[in-house]
């Protein structure tokens, strides 16, 4: 997740580092994983934190912005940027 270039001693933060950073920030250690059915279930994961907060982490591997609609006893609308957009 973090590598160091032996020649330059430069620290390189890999994409996996940032994925773990987002998970660690939002998902509490005793959270329960919630199953997600549907087309995006292989690109998303959801957790229920002990404080009742629902956390959804999703990845968009397409070149287009995608609008997702989640229904977990509440309505959540979100827009995921393409992995190619900053």
C-alpha angles and dihedrals in degrees: 000000000000121000133180122217103232093209098050100019087228116158113234118200108205125212088252089062091059092047090054090044091057093046093048092049097050107026116069119220095251096042119135120233114238119208117239117206124199141050096319097048092104092052099043141050130192133204135189111219120211090251089062094256115141114217121197121187114190135174127211110204095173128095092240134074108254129206113217129191117203123191115192099151085300134057120255123176120190139166122219120205120224114264085243094058123083 
